[in-house]
């Protein structure tokens, strides 16, 4: 659910560039190329996106860590704040 919310925020921030379905790494690239988020946060998004893809396809080992989940939520909240500006 966190990734879906992150993706929705990305579509609000970049409606034209994110109008078509994007893979998690592509979404991160679109957002970073326009300054939201930073390069280092974009790297985190790419890593989290890979984790999202693995989970979506039934790969639950290893399970996401509490830190990964917390970071995904924090980045999503950051993008949501930007999308309201």
N, C-alpha and C positions, 0 to 999 in steps of 0.2 A: 504494500500500500504506500510506503514511503516513496518508492521509486515512481509510482504513478503520479503522486503529488508533485514530486520534483519535475517530472516530465511536463505536467500541466503548467507549472510555473515557467518552465523554459519556453513553452509555446506562447505564453502571455508575453514574455520578454522579447521573443524573437518570432513573431507570428508568421512572417513571410518565409524565413529560413527553416522554420520547424513545421511548415504546413504539411509536409509529407512524413510518413513514418521514418523515424531515425533510430539507428542502433544506439545503445547507451554510449559507446565511445564517440559516435558522431554527434549526439546531443551535447556531450561535454565539449567537443571541439567547437561547435556553433556558439555555445555560451562563452567559452574562454576567448574566442576570437573577437567577441564584442565586449570584453571586459567584465563579464559576470559569469563566473567567479575568477579569481586569480589563476595563474598558471599552476601553482602548487595545489590549489583546491581542485583544479581541473584534473590533475593527476589522480587525486583522491577519487573524484567522480568516475574516472575511467576504471579504477580498481573496483569501486563499489558497483559499477555497471557490469563488470565481468562477474562479480559475485551474484548480482541480480539475475543475470542470464543463466548461471549455473543452477540457481535455486528454481528458476522458472522451468527448467528442463529436468527437474528431479534429482539434481546432484546436491544432496544435503550433507555430505561429508567433505570437509569439516563444516560444521554449522557456523553461521556468522557469529562473531564475537560481540559481546555487549558494546565494546568500543566501536566496532564497525557500524552497528545499528545506531548508536548515539551520534556518530559522525555523520551518517546519512541523514538523520533527522536534523542535525544542526545546519548542514548545507542546504537542505530543503527549506528550512525556516528562513535562512538567509535569502534564498531566491524568492520566496514568497514575499518577504519585506520589499525586495527590489521591485517585484511585479506590481506592488501597490503604489509605488511612487509615480 
